Amino acid sequence: MAPRFVVTGAYWEDTMPYRPHPFSWVPAVGQRHASTDAKPAGGYPTGMTVQTLCGHQLIADNTETAWLWETCPECNAAARVLAGLPPVLGDAVAKTGGAS
């Protein structure tokens, strides 16, 4: 078994990706999406194809600016279900037109 932490230069580096939920966020095609694909240490590299929770196969864009993109609403709704969180009020209103 590989060590969890390794020394790189003067720093310890975590070799296991942090993943508190069964999904990870990945910027792709102008939005931040969520995916349950295995996440490499350091995140999904730019150019990697990932299956997203909104049902698309997209190419990751792991650039600094891409992390500022808006979140895909379909991925956000699916991620909240997987995380055991209630839906965002805006999602519920959008689906029902505000009707209770």
C-alpha positions in Angstrom: 0.0 0.0 0.0 1.3 3.4 -1.0 1.9 5.9 1.8 -0.9 8.4 2.3 1.5 11.4 2.7 4.7 11.8 0.8 7.4 14.5 1.1 7.7 16.7 -2.0 10.5 19.2 -1.6 10.0 20.8 1.8 6.3 19.9 2.1 4.1 17.0 2.8 1.6 16.2 0.0 -1.6 14.3 0.5 -1.7 11.5 -2.1 -5.3 10.7 -1.5 -7.9 13.0 -3.0 -10.3 14.6 -0.4 -13.8 13.5 -1.2 -16.4 13.9 1.7 -19.3 13.0 -0.7 -19.7 10.3 -3.4 -19.2 13.1 -6.1 -16.7 15.7 -6.9 -17.0 19.1 -8.7 -15.4 19.5 -12.1 -15.5 22.6 -14.4 -16.5 21.8 -17.9 -18.2 23.6 -20.9 -18.7 26.9 -19.1 -20.2 25.5 -15.8 -19.1 23.7 -12.7 -20.5 20.1 -12.9 -20.6 17.2 -10.4 -19.3 13.7 -11.2 -19.1 10.3 -9.4 -16.2 9.3 -11.6 -13.0 8.4 -9.8 -11.1 11.6 -9.1 -7.4 11.6 -9.5 -5.2 13.3 -6.8 -5.1 17.0 -7.7 -8.5 16.9 -9.4 -9.8 16.0 -12.8 -7.0 17.2 -15.2 -7.9 19.5 -18.1 -8.9 17.4 -21.1 -10.2 14.4 -19.1 -13.6 13.1 -20.1 -16.0 12.8 -17.1 -19.6 11.6 -16.8 -21.6 14.3 -15.0 -24.6 14.0 -12.7 -26.6 16.0 -15.4 -26.1 13.0 -17.7 -23.5 14.3 -20.1 -19.9 13.2 -20.9 -17.9 16.4 -20.8 -14.2 17.5 -21.0 -12.8 18.8 -17.7 -11.3 22.3 -17.7 -9.2 22.5 -14.5 -8.1 26.1 -15.0 -8.2 28.8 -12.3 -10.9 30.8 -14.1 -13.1 27.8 -14.7 -13.7 27.3 -11.0 -15.5 30.7 -11.0 -18.1 29.6 -13.5 -21.7 29.1 -12.4 -22.9 25.7 -11.1 -24.9 23.5 -13.4 -28.4 23.5 -11.8 -29.1 19.8 -12.7 -25.8 18.7 -11.2 -26.4 20.8 -8.1 -29.8 19.3 -7.6 -28.5 15.7 -8.0 -25.5 16.4 -5.8 -27.7 17.7 -3.0 -29.7 14.5 -3.1 -26.5 12.4 -2.9 -25.3 14.6 0.0 -28.6 14.2 1.9 -29.4 17.9 1.7 -32.8 19.5 0.9 -33.3 21.1 -2.5 -32.4 24.8 -3.0 -35.6 26.9 -2.8 -34.9 28.3 -6.3 -34.8 24.7 -7.7 -38.2 23.9 -6.2 -39.8 27.1 -7.4 -38.4 26.6 -10.9 -39.9 23.1 -11.0 -43.3 24.0 -9.6 -43.7 27.5 -10.8 -44.1 28.6 -7.2 -47.2 26.4 -6.6 -47.2 24.5 -3.3 
